[in-house]
Structure formats: structure tokens, C-alpha cells
Amino acid sequence: MPARDFAPADIPAVDALHRSVGWPVRSAAGWTWLRQNPAQRATGSPLGYVLADDQDRPAAFLGNLVQGFRQGERTVYGATGFSLIVPPEKAGRSRGLVKALMTQPGMFAHYTFNANPAAARIYDRIGLEPWPVGTHALKLSWIIDPLVCAAGRGLRQIDDRWPGLTPRLGERLMNRRLGQGRSLRLPAGVTVLTDLTDSSPYAAFWQALVAEGRLVADRNPAMLRWRLANPDVTTAPLALIGSHGGRVVGHALAVLAKDNAISPPVLEVIDLIALEGHPEAVASLMQAMIEAAPSLGAAKVRLQVVSPRLLSQLGGWERRARREGGWGHGHATFAADGPDPAGWSPTPLDGDYLICLRPVPVSGARVL
């Protein structure tokens, strides 16, 4: 049976698929929030695709997140897959799900920036190219608490050797700072973003960013308000702005997450972008997130999507970073009549990270 569009009636079965692989399960409110994505509503695109069994119940799933992009006055759309789940008995059927996503009309790009090592091989075989060129296999991280990170590596080694043991341990490597919302000391020129109205200084930053003519994911105030309204988060995102001469010149967004129950808490950088002529804002915002991480309870800071442009703007922070990844998590294919992808410098915001990261469970967990 070919892949078909995901429907609201499929949610219980798709939630069960997520549980079967240990991935976070979205609440009913979370699914409603996803359907309210302005780009999804503008294109009428489904939230995903399923392979159904003989009773038309989902037996495999691939999410479909549509993102809006601006290049000057031009608006285009791209589609990224998320939460590809294909049980062993459906091995080999993932190709049909990915093809369904790739053949949906009206998209300048079909891509993923979050492929795990197994999925990366699938995308290579069906026509998606490694992208961004030069950084598609690169993730950067900055260690905040070496002891907690070392403990996480030890637990992973135990899990590799005795996979039935770690589930009995419960949620590990937690601390009492998580979810406490402590006050932060921020570098000069960096403040917390509190005003997302359509006439705010942030809105003026967005307008200036569009006026530069780069191809950028939609960050207009309404879109950012939707992005920050995810009902399934457990801690408030860290949204920052960098200012110069009385105007906003840069933006950063980060969220607390845990890959799984035995991994350390990580402050995941979701967005990091600045206006032309202000690369110093990138370094200042990066400094702010790293300095905020201990107060927030994070054991490390991680940037999971890096473009060559952003890499050069990080300055000294790039030299201090650990290199993670290595398997080619970024893949894309582009429409012939779409914008030139050479003008696109993605961040994790452009991918599925904001909707797929596992939130830190701030209640009922064991403190290290």
C-alpha cells in the first residue's frame, strides 16, 4: 500500500509508534499547535505521511514540517521531514514515505537537518544530496560541566553493553537548577527578548533582515510567537537579542533538552543570526548562551546545524568548540525554479529541532 496523508484520527497509532522507539510523545494540544503552523496552513500541506496496515492503521510514519522563507519580497516554502519511524517488519518501506514528502508540490526545497546515522544512508540513496556543503556532518558543542558529561558517556557505555539495565535507572543526570528560571547575567548589548508585537524592535530587526535580500527562514513576530507557543515544553525557551546603536542587530534562541533518560541536560541553540555588518552580535549572543547555561542547569551547549557563514561568524567560539556528528545529518534537494540555495545559511530553526527535541522532565526525575 502506498503512503497516504496523516490524518487526526491517526494520532493514537502514531503516538504508539513514538513510544515504541522511546521518542517523546506529543500531547493532544501539541498536535493542535502543529496544525496551527502558519506555513502549514498557507500551503494546505499534511502534517505527515503514514504507511497503513490492512485495517488502514498507521504502521510507519514520517512527519512533514513546512517552513516559510523570504528572499526580499519573495515568499517560498520548504519541507523538512521529522520523526521517521519504520518498525523492523516494515524494513525497506521508508523510501515510500520519503518519496511522498519529496513529491509534494510547491516547495523550493525538501530537506532534513536531523538525520541519524541509519536514516542518513536512506537519504543518500533516494536523491537527497549532503547539504550544507562543507558543514553537513558538523555539530558543535561546548562543555559546561565535564563531570556530568563524563557520567553521561559512562551510562551510554553501560547501555551499549547491557541495554536492559538503563531503563530501570529512571531519569538520570538531573539537577535542581532545571526549570527554576534563575536570573541571568548577560554580556553588554544582549538582553532577553520580551516584546514580540508587530511594532517591536524585534519586528524592525526582521524587516531589516528581509531587506538584505538573503534567503532566510521566516522569523516574523507572528511566526516566532507560534514557534514559542509549543504546549509540550517544560521550561521556557531562552530568547535573546543583540543590540547596537539602539537597534536590534541579532537574535538567538535556545531550549533545554535531554536526548534520553540517561543523557545530560543540554542547552540546544535553535537560532543564531545577525544583520550584515554585525558579526560581533553572533559572538556576543553565543557568549550569552554559554554563560547562561550553568544557571539553567545545562551540562553543555550544542549547535546542531552549522553553515559555513555561521561558522566564520562564531570567531573564537568556533575554535573552542568540540566537533560532534560526523555521519552527515544534513541532506537536501532543490527545485530548479527556486531560489539559489547558495544564499541560504540555515540554523537549527530551519529544521525540525524546535518541535522534536525531548524536553527536560523537570518533575518526578532523580537528581544526580
N, C-alpha and C positions, 0 to 999 in steps of 0.2 A: 504494500500500500504506500503511495507517495505521501510526502509530508503535507500536512494541512495547517491552516492558521490556528494558532492558540485561541481559545475562547474562554470566557469567565467560568464556564462550567468545568473546565479542565483544572482549575486551581487545586482542588484537593489531591488529585493524582500527581500534579507537578510538585506540590509540596512534599508528597511522599517520595518522589524521586530525589529531591534535595536532601531529605533525611537519610536516604539510603547511602549517600556518599559523604555525609557529615557536613554538608553545607548549610548555612543559615537559611531558615525558612521565613519567608515574607508573611507578615500579618495580612488580614483582610484589608485593613487600612493602607498597608503598604502597596498592595496590588491596585487599590483605588488611586493612590498617589501616582503610581507609574502610569496609569491610564490618563492622568491629567497632564502629562508631559506636553508642553505647548508644541514641540516639534512633531510629536507623535500624532497629536490632534490635527495639526495643519496638513499632514500628509495622508492621514487615514490609514497608517500602517499598523499591522497587527503587533501585539507585544511579544510575539514569538511564533515558533512552529513546533509541531509535535508529530511524532510517528505514533499512530494509534494501533491498538490490537484489534482482534476480531469483533469486540464489543465497542469499538471506537473510543476506548480509554487510552489516554496518553501512556506510551511505553518508553518514550525518549523525548527529549526537549532541547530546544535552543532558543534563548531569548533574543529579542530584536529591539535594540535601543536606537531610536532615530535622534540624530543631533542636527540642530540648525547651525549654519555657518554664514559668515558675512565676508564679502570682499568688496569694500566700498559700498555702493548702493545695491550690489547683487546679493541675493539670498539663495543659498543652495543647501542641500541636505545630504547627510551621510548616514550610514547604518553600521553599527557595530554589534557583533554577536556577544551574548553573555550566557553564562550558566549552561554550557553544553554538557548534557547528561545522557549518556548512551550505555545502558546496562550491558553486561557481558553477553547476554543472549541475543542482543541486537548488534553485536560487533560487526563493523563494516557498513552500518546504516547511517553513520554520522554524515557521510557525503551528501545524502539526500537532504538532510536538514540544512547543511551549509549552502548547498546549491539553491534551496528555496530562499534563503536570506539574500544570496548574491544576485538573484534574478529579479528581485523586487524592483519595480521601475522608479524613476525619478531621483536616484541617488548619484551624486558625483563620485562617491567612494563607498566601498564595502570593506570593512577592516576589523581587526582586533588588536588591542594593545595588551592583552591579558591572557595569552595562550600559555597553558602549562606545557611541559616538555612533550607529553603524549599528543596533545592537540596540535602543537606546532608542526608535527610531521604530517598531520591531516591537511593543514592549510597549504603546506608546500606542494602537496600532490594535486590540489584542485585549482591551482592557478593564482593563488594569492602570493605576492612577492614579499620577501623580507623588507620591512619599512618601519621607521625612517632609515634611510641609507646611512650606514655608519654607526647607528646607535640602537638598532632594533633589538639587540641582545643585551643591552646595558641597563642595569638598575643601580642606583647609588644609595648608600646608607651611611649614617653617622652614628656611631655607638655612643650612647649616653650612660648606660650602666653596664660595664663589662661583665660583672659577676652574674647579673640576671641573664644576659645574652649567653654566657657560657653555660648556665644552668639549662637554658633552652636547648642548646646544642646537645647537652648530655641527655635530656629527655628524648630528643629525636633519635639519638643512637639507641636508647633503650627501646623506643617504639619500633625501630627498624629490626631489632633482634627479637623482641617479644611483643608483637603488635596487640596481643590481647591484654597486656598489663596496663598500659597507659590510660585506657578508658575508665579504669577503676579509680584513677587518681583524682578525677574531677578537674575543675578549672584550676590551673596552677599559674604560678609566677605573677600573682596579682599583688596590689599594694593599696594602702588606704588613701593615696592621693587621687586615684582614679575616680572621676566623676564629681570631684569636690569643687570644681570651678574656682580654684585659687586665683588671687590677683597676680598679674604678670608684670615683670619689669621688661620693657621693650626698648630697643635702640632708638636713638633720636630719629625723628622723621617717620616712625612706624607707630600706628595706632590700630586699635580694634575697629573693624567695620561695624557700625551700628545703624547707619542710615542707608536704606536701600529703596528709598522712594524714587519716583521717576524724575525728580528735580534735584537729586542729591549730588554732592561732589563725586560720588562713585559713578553716577549716570553720566556726568561730564567726562570722566575718565573713559567710559565705554565709548562715548561718541568720538573722543579723540583717537581711540584705538582703531575704530572703524575708518576714520578719516585717513589713516595711514595707508590704507589700501591692501594691507596684508590679509591673507585668508585666515580667519580666526573663528573658533567655536563661539557660539552665541553666549555672551556674558551680560546681556542687557539686564537691568534691575529685575524685571518681571521673571526672566528665566532663572536668575540667581535666587530669587525668592522661592521659586518652585524647587530648585535643587536643594535648598537648605530646609525644606519643609518635610523631609523624609520622616514619617512617624515611627520608623523602626530603629532610629538611632538611640543610643543610651547616654551619650554625652554630647554636649553642644559642640559643633564644629568651631575651629579656630579660624576666623575670617579676619584678615589684616589688610591694611592699605599702607602704601608708602607715599609720602607727600614731599613736594619740593616747590618752594616759592608759592605756597598757599594753594596748590592744586594737587590732586591725586595723580601719581605717575606710575603706580604699580599696585598689583593685587596678589595676595596669596591666600590659599585655603588649605586647611589640614584637618584630618579627623583621626580620632583614636580608634584602633582596631587590633584584633588578635587573629592570626591566621587560623588557629585552632586552640583547643583547651590547654595544650602543653607549650604553646609558644609565648614569648614575652609580649607585653603591650607595645605597640608601635604607633608613633605619630606619623601617619601617612600624608605626605604632601600631595594634594589633589590639584592645586593650581599654583602657578608661579609665572607671572608675566608682567612686563613693564613697557612703557612707551619708548619709541625710538629716541635715542639720545639720553636715556636714563638707565643704563645697565647697572649703575650702582644701586638702584632700587631692588634689583633681583638679589644682590648680595646682602643688602640690609634685611630684606624680608626673610631670606634663608637664615641669617643670623638670629632673627627674632624667633623663628620656629624652633631652632636648635636650643636657644636659651630658655624657651618656654617649656620644652619637653620634660625636664625634671619635675617642675611644679605640677604638670599634668599627669605624671605617673608613667611616662613612656620610657622604655629601656633603650630605644633607638628611634631615629628619624629616617624615613625612607622615601625616595623619589623613584617611582616605578616606571615612568615614561620620561625619556630624555631625548630632546632633539639636539642636533649639532649646535644650533643657535643658543639654546638654553645652556648647553654645556660650556660654551665660551663665556656666557654672562655670569656664571657662578663664581668665576675668579678663583680665589683661594679656597673656597668651599669645595670646588671640584677636586683639588689636589688632596684635600683631607678625607675624601670620601672612600669608603670601601666599595669595591665592584661586586655586584651580585648579578644573578641571572646567568646569561651565557648560552641559553638554548634558543634564542630568537623568539621572544614573546610578541613581537610586533610584525603584523602582516597586513597588506592592503592591495586592493586593485582599484583602478581609477577609470571613470568613463572618459571616452575620447573627447567628448564635447564639454567636459567640466573644466574647472579652474586648474591652473598648473600646480600640481602638488608640491613643487619646489618652494612655493611661497607659504607652505603650511608648516608650522613648528608646533606640534602637539604637546600637550601636557597630559597628566592622568585625567584631567577633567574631560578631555575629548574622548576618552574610552569609557569603560564600564565601572571604574573603581568606586565612584561615589555611590553607586547603587548596589554593589556586590561585596564590598568589604564586610567582614564579620565584625559587628560591633562588640566592644568590650562589655562583658556582662558584669555590670557594676554592683549587682546584688546577688547574694547567695553563693558567692565564689570564695574559695580559700585564699587567704593572704599568704604569700611566700614566707 
